[in-house]
Amino acid sequence: MADADSLVQRLELSKQRIGLACARAGRNPASVRLLPITKGFPAETVRQAMGLGLTEFGENRIQEAEPKIAAVTPRPRWHLVGHLQSNKAKRAVQLFDVIHSLDSAGIAREVAKRAAQEGREPVCLVEVNTSGDATKFGAAPGEVLALLRLVRELAPIRLAGLMTIGPLGGGPEGARASFRALAALRRQAADEGILGQDAELSMGMSDDFEIAIEEGSTMVRIGTALFGVRPARAPV
């Protein structure tokens, strides 16, 4: 469980950093959403964050998220930000309001099928591997427009935008290039009428979210900068 005072301080600092990054980019801070990532933290940490006005949270793994989601009431808006396997699609659409990790036609079709069966309309983003890192998930940039066209036609999915994870190496400029590539894909998709100009760009985490904001991120996924170092094993 996060220390309450520390959480207040980290939240305020995160908001300040978002505001400063927006100022550098000439953007309105209201154009960037902070998505707290509660991977590794218990349900009580989510409740503490909700007490500070946070209303949506991200989780990486369905197995960890499931009991946590059940334990938190009233229910916030839950995002799945980790890799999604096709055999977990049914549970994903049952548990999550937003899925950031559609990275193939097969996954997109499975999510759509399961969502229709469950009477759900998940908001979805297409994940892109903008760094070219073979250890990362995500569609290749050259495949993205075709995948977006497919997802747009898959009821009951509501296509919202794009997501990427910054590179493990390459420093700030490597991260900037990765985020700039995602923003360019959104512009291209918007020019072709596939996405809106204001479609979501989910990019930037604790180590690089300020760079992501400078390159156009609309949603930054912040975990350790907000909650501190994850415990080795957190109870529900």
Residue pairs with C-beta under 8 A, 6 or more apart in sequence:
1 41
1 42
1 44
1 45
1 48
2 41
2 45
2 48
2 49
2 227
2 228
3 228
4 48
6 228
7 45
7 48
7 49
7 52
7 226
7 227
8 52
10 225
10 226
10 227
10 228
11 49
11 52
11 54
11 226
13 225
14 34
14 222
14 225
14 226
15 29
15 34
17 209
17 210
18 29
18 32
18 34
18 209
18 210
18 213
18 220
19 29
20 210
21 32
21 209
21 210
21 211
21 213
21 214
22 28
22 29
22 31
22 32
22 213
24 214
25 213
25 214
25 216
27 213
31 218
32 213
32 217
32 218
32 219
32 220
33 56
33 218
33 219
33 220
34 54
34 220
34 222
34 226
35 56
35 57
35 58
35 79
35 81
35 202
35 219
35 220
35 221
35 222
36 49
36 54
36 56
36 57
36 58
36 222
36 223
36 226
36 227
37 57
37 58
37 59
37 60
37 81
37 205
37 221
37 222
37 223
37 226
38 45
38 46
38 49
38 57
38 58
38 59
38 68
38 223
38 227
39 58
39 59
39 60
39 61
39 64
39 82
39 223
39 230
40 64
40 223
40 230
40 231
40 234
41 227
41 230
41 231
41 234
42 68
42 234
42 235
42 236
43 67
43 68
43 71
43 72
43 236
45 227
45 234
46 57
46 68
46 72
46 76
47 72
49 57
49 226
49 227
50 72
50 76
54 76
55 76
55 77
56 76
56 77
56 78
56 79
56 97
56 98
57 76
57 77
57 78
57 79
58 78
58 79
58 80
58 81
58 100
58 221
59 65
59 68
59 69
59 78
59 79
59 80
59 81
59 82
59 96
60 80
60 81
60 82
61 82
62 80
62 88
62 91
62 92
62 95
65 78
65 80
65 95
65 96
66 91
66 95
67 236
68 236
69 75
69 78
69 95
71 236
77 97
77 98
78 95
78 96
78 97
78 98
79 96
79 97
79 98
79 99
79 100
80 92
80 95
80 96
80 98
80 99
80 100
80 101
81 100
81 101
81 163
81 202
81 221
82 101
83 101
83 103
83 137
84 92
84 99
84 101
84 102
84 103
84 107
84 111
86 106
86 107
86 110
89 107
89 110
89 111
89 113
89 114
90 114
90 117
90 118
92 99
92 111
92 114
92 122
93 99
93 111
93 114
93 115
93 118
93 120
93 122
94 118
94 120
96 122
97 122
97 123
98 122
98 123
98 124
98 125
98 160
99 111
99 122
99 123
99 124
99 125
100 124
100 125
100 127
100 163
100 202
101 107
101 125
101 127
101 137
101 163
102 108
102 111
102 124
102 125
102 126
102 127
102 147
102 151
103 126
103 127
103 128
103 129
103 137
103 138
103 139
104 139
104 147
105 147
105 150
108 124
108 126
108 147
108 150
108 151
108 154
108 157
109 154
111 122
111 124
111 154
111 157
112 154
112 155
112 156
112 157
115 121
115 122
115 156
115 157
116 155
116 156
120 156
121 156
121 157
121 158
122 156
122 157
122 158
123 158
123 160
124 151
124 157
124 158
124 159
124 160
125 159
125 160
125 161
125 162
125 163
125 200
125 202
126 139
126 144
126 147
126 148
126 151
126 159
126 161
126 162
126 163
127 137
127 138
127 139
127 162
127 163
127 164
127 165
128 138
128 139
128 140
128 141
128 144
128 162
128 163
128 164
128 181
128 182
128 185
129 136
129 137
129 138
129 139
129 140
129 141
129 164
130 138
130 141
130 164
130 177
130 178
130 179
130 181
130 182
130 185
131 164
131 165
131 166
131 167
131 168
131 170
131 174
131 178
133 167
133 168
135 168
136 165
138 163
138 164
138 165
139 147
141 181
141 185
144 162
144 185
144 189
145 185
145 188
145 189
145 192
145 194
148 159
148 189
148 194
148 195
149 194
151 157
151 159
152 159
152 194
159 195
160 199
160 200
161 186
161 195
161 199
161 200
161 201
161 202
161 218
162 182
162 185
162 186
162 189
162 195
162 199
162 200
162 201
162 202
163 182
163 200
163 201
163 202
163 203
164 178
164 179
164 181
164 182
164 202
164 203
165 203
165 205
166 174
166 175
166 178
166 179
166 203
166 204
166 205
166 207
166 208
166 211
166 212
167 174
167 175
167 178
170 177
170 178
172 208
172 211
175 208
175 211
175 212
176 211
176 214
176 215
178 203
179 201
179 203
179 204
179 208
179 211
179 212
179 215
179 216
179 217
180 215
182 201
182 203
182 215
183 201
183 215
183 216
186 195
186 197
186 199
186 201
186 216
187 197
189 195
189 199
190 196
190 197
190 199
198 218
200 218
200 219
201 212
201 216
201 217
201 218
201 219
202 217
202 218
202 219
202 221
203 212
203 215
203 217
203 219
203 220
204 210
204 211
204 212
204 213
204 217
204 220
204 221
205 220
205 221
205 222
205 223
206 222
206 223
206 224
206 225
206 226
209 217
209 220
209 221
209 222
209 225
212 220
213 220
223 230
224 230
